[in-house]
Amino acid sequence: MQYLESKSREPFEVSLFDGEKCEYYSGFTDEIVSKMERCEEGIYVTTVIQALEISENLTLSIVLIRFFCVSCNSVTRIDMDMSFECEWGELDIYMTEIKEMLLSISAFVKVDEFFGGMEPASDIRTRYFTGTELGPLALNSRE
């Protein structure tokens, strides 16, 4: 989360919903980080960041980022979702840069799996990448 703050060119508001109430914060506070680290069931954190620098070559003008704490079969995890718009012709550039950013983040945070693609990216057929491997969307766009 500090990574996202360091890459944002403008301050942003973060909302945290805990299943009962929604609270608003200026950036990612220690309280939000603490609740997410405990990964309490039902925690949902969302923010809209304007001018998020993905790399030296790419800044996304508006990005919706959501974090979900999910428990299933005694396994708890945090899912992160990034939504943004780009021109179809720029998709290769955007997804390549985002994949590199996620590789960097995964070096510091325990990440079991990360992927990027079109909605719904949970469907492997709409993935641009899974980890370091190209997915069907990337391979089809290059034919």
Buried (B, 14 or more C-beta within 10 A) or exposed (E): BEEBBEBBEEEBEBBBEBEEEEEEBEBBBEEBEEBBEEBBEEBBBBBBBBBBBBBEEBBBEEBEBBBBBEEEEEEEBBEBEBEBEEEEEEBEBBBBBBBBBBBEBBEEEEBEEBBBBEEEBEEEEBBBBBBEEBBBBBEEBEE
